[in-house]
Amino acid sequence: MTSDEIRPEPARALDRRTLIKGGLGLLAGGLALEELARGARAVAAPPRAVALPMAAPTGSATQQLHLAATDGWASLPAATPRAPFWPDPLAPPGYDVYVFGFRDVTSVPANLVVNERGKAQICAPVLGFDQYDPAATTGATLEERSNAVRITLSNLGLSVRPDLTDGHTIHWHGFTNAIPLFDGVPELSISVPIGREFTYYYRPHEPGTYMYHCHFEDVEHVQMGMTGVVYVRPLRNTPTQKFAYDAASTAYDREFAFMLTELWVESHYRDAHIQTTDWTDFKPSFWLLNGRAFPDTLKPSTDPLTTDQTSDSGANLRYNPVSSLVAANVSERVLLRLANLGYQHHAMTLDGIPMRVIAKDASPLVDTSRDLSFETNTVEIGPGESRDVIITMPSTVTPDSGKPYQAFRLYDRNYAYLNNGGDAGYGGQMTEVRLFPAGTPTSAHGLTA
C-alpha cells in the first residue's frame, strides 16, 4: 500500500456509501453471525504498559480484541475561536470538536457495548501483538498457540449524524494480508454495517510498526480520527529482553508509539452540521501527536471508559486518551514507533539526543549481514509511512530547575505545525523526552493517569 490511498479523491457518481448499502452489507452481517456462532468473542486485554495504554498483553496466546466504531466529541487546547467552525456550537461542555473513532471495548460486557455509541476517541487505541509462530508447540490447536490475532469490530452508528449509514472497516496499512476478506478495503472485501459486527483474522508474520484505519470513505474517516498505531513484536523477545526486530542491535528497554495527524476544524464542523467538504481546500488547524496538541501532549494518559469527566486540569482528555510523553532512566535504550497517517510530510526532531533509524515502513535496516541504520537528529516521515527509531538516553542527568528530571524537546521541525489554531506560542506536534536518574520507578515518570 502507498500513501495514495489517503489522498483526497474526486467526486464519484456512485460513492461507496451507496454501494455498501447493498449486498456487501448483507454479506458482512452473515459473516459476523457465523463468527459469533463459532464463539470467537473478545476477551479482556489489560494494558501492556503505561506508555502504550491500549496495547494487547504480552505473550497473549489468543490475541483477541473488541473495537467499537462510532462518533463523539473531543477536546483541543485553548485557541482563538474560529466561528462558526471552532469551537463547535453543538459540542457539549468540556469539548469542542466532532470526531469519528475506534474504542477498545474488550472489557465491556457484550450487552453494554451499545452504550458506547457517541463516545469516540482520537487517536485509535495503540495495538501491539506478538509475531505469528507456526512452529509453536504449547496449546491445543495451532491457532491457540501461534499468536493468531482476532479483532472484532462493532459498528455502533453515529449519534450526531444518524442520517449517515456509513459502514466501517479495519485496514492494516502496509500489512501483507493474504486474504482480501480481512484487508478492510470495502471495494475488495466488505464493510461492517450499523448494528453489526465482524471479526478480522490476522497472522502477523512480520514484526514492525504499521498503522490501521477505517477504509470506508477513507479520506473523510481518517481525517475524522479513525486511525491508530499497530505493531508486531518479534519472536526473539524474551521475558527479560525486548527487540524491535530479529537483529540483536534492535534491543530496547522501553517503547513509545506516536500517531502523527492533522485536524482541519472546518471539515469536522461540516460533518456535524450536515454539510459537504471540498477536500482540495484542506488547511489544517491543529497538528496532533496521538490525537493531542501541545501542551496536552505532556499530560498523562486517560481512561476513555472512566466516568470521571472533570480531571486533566480543566481540559477534558477523556476521549484523547493517549499521552505523547516519553520518560526513561539514564542509559536506557528507548524505542520510538513513529507513524504518519495524516496528509502532510513531517520531520520529527529531537534536540540533545541522537536518534538511530532502524526501520522504515516495517522494513528493518539491520539484520545479521548488514547495518544500514543511521544516526540523525531529524526523522523524515511522509503520509502513510512509519519509522522505528532507537535513542540511548544520556548516562548523566542534570535536572531542570525544581524538577526531578531533565527534559529534551521532541517536535516537528516545520515550525508552521507548532501552533494551535494559528495562534502565537508553542502548540501542535511537540512533546518532551524526560531523563530520570537511575533506579527511578516508572510510577514516578508521570505517565500514568
N, C-alpha and C positions, 0 to 999 in steps of 0.2 A: 504494500500500500504506500501511496505517496501523499504529500500534503495537498495534492489536488482535490482530494475528496472533501476537504472542508473549505474550499474557496467558494465565494459567492457564485451562484448559478443563475442563468437567465430564466425568466418565467417560462412555464410549460403549459400547453393547452390542457394536458391531463396530468395533474400533480399526484404526488404519492398518496396524499390523504384520500383522494377519490379511489385510487387503485386498491389501497389496503382494506377499504370497507367491504370489498368483495370476498372472493373465495379464499384468499390468503388468510383473512381473519378467521374464517371457519376452520381452516387447517391449524392455525395456532391454538384455537380453543380445544380442538380434538387432541392434538399432541400434548397439550398441558394436562388434560384429564387423564390421558394414558400414562403420563409420567407420574401423576399423583396415585394412580392405581397401583403402580409398581412400588409405591412407598418412598419415592425419592423426595423426602421432605428435608428442609434445612434443620440443622441442629445449632445449639448455642455456640458462638465463637467469641470467647473473651478477647480483649485487646492483647496484642502481641508485645507491644512496648509503648511507653508513653510518647515516644517520638512519632510513632505511627499508630494512632489510637484506634483506627478501624481495620487494622490488618488481621489476617487469619492467624490462628495459633500455630506456633512452630511444631512441626512434626505431626500435624493432624493426619490421621490415617484416612479419613473420609472428609476431604476438604469441601464442605458444603456451606453455602451462604444463601441468605434470602434477602433480595433487594426489592424495594418498592419505588416505583416511578410516579411522581406527582408534581404539583406546583406548590407555590408558597411565597413567603416574604423573607428577605434577608436584610442585614444591616451593613452599611458602609460608613467610613469615618466622616466626621463633620466636614462639610464643604459648603461653598456658596450655593444657595438654591438656584436651580435652572428650571424655572417654571415654563410649562407645566410638567416637564419631564421628571424632575427630581427635586426633592423627594416626591414620590408618587402620592397624590392626594387620597388614593384608595388604601394606602398602607395602614395597617393597624399600629397603635402606639409602640414605639421602640424599633420600628422597621421602616425602610424607605425604598426598597426596590423589589420588583416582582421577578421571580425566578422559576425555572423548572429544575428538577434534581432527582437524584437517586438517594434513597435512605437505606441504611442497614437495619433491617427488622428481624434479623436472625433470632434474637432473643425475645421477640414479641410473640405471644400466643397467636396461633393461626386465626382464631376468631376475632382478634383485636387488631389485626393488621389494617383493616379498612379504616380504623380510627386515625391512621397516619396520613390520610388524604389531606392535602392542603398544608403539609409540613415538610416541604422540600428543603434540601440543603445544598450549598455550593461550598467547595467543590465536592464531588462524589467521594464516598469512603475510599481510603487507601487500602488496596487489596494486595496481600502477599501470600504466595503459595510455594510449596516445595515441588521441585522438579519431579516429573513422572519417572518412575523406576520400574520398567518391565521385568527386571530380574529380582524384585523384592520377594522375599520368602515368608514374611510374617503376615498372617491374615488368612481368612478362609478362602477368599477369591482374589484374583488378580486386581480387580477394581478396588477392593477394600484395602489392599496392601500397597498399591503402586502410586498413591498420591494423585489419583484422578480427581478432577475438580468438577463440582456441580454448583451452578448458581441459578437459583430460582428467581425469576423476575415477575413481580406482580404489577400490573398497570392499574393504579387506583383512580385514574382520571384527573381532571383539572377542576379545582374548586372555584377558581375565579373565572374560568372560561369553560363552563360546562357545554357551551355550544361547539367547542372543538372536540372532535372524536379522534384525536391523534393516537396512533399506536406508538409503542416504544420498543427499542431493541437494545441489546448489549453487543457492541462490536469491539473486539480486542484489536486495536490499531497496531499494525506491524507484526501481528502474531500469525504464524503459519498454521492454518486450520484446514485439515484435510476434508472436512465435511461441511459443505456450504450451509446446511441447515442451521448450524450453530455459529455462523460467521456474523450474523446480525445485520447484514445488508438486505433490506426488505425486498428489493427488486429480485434478489437471487435466492432468498430464503423466506423468512416470514417476519411479521412484526406482531407484538402482543396487543390485542385489542383491550379496550377498557373493560374491567371486570374479570379479566382472565389472567392466567399466569402460565409461564413456560419455563422449563428447566434446561439451561445450557450445559453442555458437557464438553470438557476440555481435557486433553492430555498434554500438559505443558512440558514438552521435550527439551526446550532450550532455555537456559537461565538468562536473565537480563531484565531491563526496565522497559516496560511498554506503557500504553495508555488504553483506556476504554472509554467509549462514549455511545450515546444513542445515535443510530444511523438513520432514523426516520426523520425526514425534514431536517437533515443533519446541520445545515448552515444555521438554521434557527435554533435547534435544540442544543447544539454545542455552545452557541453564544449565550443561551439562557441558563447554562450551568450544568448540563448533563455530561460531565467528563471527569475522569479521575486517573490516578496512577495505579497500575497493576504491575507487579514484579514477580519474578520466579527465582527462588533460591536454589543453588546447585546442590547436587547430591553429595558433593565434597564436604558440606557443612557437618560439623560435629557439635555435641552439646557445649563444648568449650571454645570452639573457634569457628567464626563465620567467614564466608568468602562471597564475593560478588559473582565470580566465575570460577572455572576449574583451576586457573593458574594460582600458584601459591602467593604471588605478588599482589593478589586482589583481596588478601585478608584484611579484616577491619574489626573494630571494637564496637562502634555504634553506627546507625544508619538513620537518614532523614530523607523524606521524599518531598518534592516540590512540583506542583502543577502550575505552570505559567499560562495565564489567560488575560484577556482584556474584557472590559464590560462597557457596553455602549448603552447609556441610560435611556436614550430615545427609543431604541428597539424594545427594551423591556417595558417601557411605558406603553408603547403601541400594542404590544401583546396583551397587556392588562386592559386596555381601553378599546379593544375590538377594532384595531386599525392595522393596516399593512405596512411593511417596511421595505424600502428600496435599499438593498444591501450594497449597492455601489456607492451609497453615501456614508459608508461605515467610517465612524470617527469616535474612537473610544473616549470614555470619560474617566474611567478608573483602570489601573493596571494592577493585577492581582497575583499573589502567591497563595496557593491553596484556598482561593476564594476570599482572601482578605487583602486589604491595602494597609501600608504603614500608617500609623503606628500599631494598628490592630494585629499586625503580623507578630508582634513581640508578646502578645498576651497568650496565656496558656490555652491548651485545647479545652473544648467544652463537650458536654454530652448532649446530643440533639434529642435524646429520649427523656431528658430530665424535665421535671415540672417547674423548675426554678427559672423564671424569665427576667429576673431583675438584677442578675450579677454582672460581672465584667465591667465594673466601674462606670456604669451608666450606658455602655454600649452593648446591646443585646447580640451576642455572638452565638446564640444557641444554634442557629442554622448556618453559621460559618464556623464549623466546629474544629477545623484542623489548624493547629498552630504552625508557624513557619520558623519558630525559634530553634536555633541549633546550640547545644551545650555539650561539653565534654571536658575531661580532665587532661592535665598536661601529658604530652607524649602519646596520647591515644590516636589511633587511626580512625577516621570518620568517613563513611561512605555517603555521598550526596547523590541522590537519584533525581535528576532534573528532566522534566518532560514539558514540552510546549505544545499545547493544543489550542492556542489562540490563532489569530490571523496575521500576527506581526512577528518580525525577527527580533530576538532578544540576545543580549550579551551580558551574562552574569559575571560580575567582578567581585573578587574578594581581596580586600586590602590587608596586607600584612602576613598572609599565609598562602604559600604557593598551592595551586591545585594541579593534581595529576589526572588527566583524562585517560581512563582505562577502557572505555567502550563508547561506541556511537551507535545509536539505534539498535541496542541489544546485541551488537556485534563486538566481541572483545577485541581490543587492540594488543592483547598479550596472550600468549599460550606457551607451550613447552619449547617451541622452536623460534619464537620471535618476541620482540618487545617494541611495539610501535606506539606505546603510550607516550605522552608528552606533558611537560610541565608548563603551566601558564598562570596568569592572574585573571584572565578573562575567557569564559567559555561561550562560544557562539552556538546558538541553538535556534533553528528555524521552525516554522509551523509544521507540526506532525513529527517532530524529531525528539529523540531522547539522548541524554548523556549520563554516563556514570563517572563520577569524579571522586577521588580519594584525597583527603587532606590529612596531613600529620600535624597534630597540634603542637605548638612550641613546648620546649622542655622546661621553660620557666614562665611564671606568671607575674605580671605587675598589676595588681588590682586597680581598677578605676576608683577614683575618689569616692569613698563612702560605700563601696560595693565589694562583694566577696569575689568578683570575677573581673577579667579583662575582656572587653568587647571589641570585636572586629566587624566591620560592616560588610554585608553581602548584598549587592544591589545590581540593578540593571544599569549598564554603562551609558545607555541612552537617557540623558537627563530629562528628556521630554516625557519619559514614562515614570518619573519620580515625583508626581504631584497627584493631588486628589481633586478632580473636577476642574482642573486648570488653575487652582489657587496657588499662591506663593507658599513656599515652605515645603519640607520633605513630605512625601507620600508615596503611593504606588508600590512598585516592586523593590522593597527594601526590607531587610531583617538584620539580625545580629548573629554572629558566631561567638559564643561566650566560653572563655577559657577559665576553668576552675583548678585549684590546687589538687595535687594527687590525693586520692582517697576520698574526695568529696562524694557523698552518696547521691544517687540520681534524684532522690526526693528533694535535694537542695538546689537542683538545677533550674527550678521554676517552670518545668514542662508540664506538670500535672495540673489538672483543673482545681 
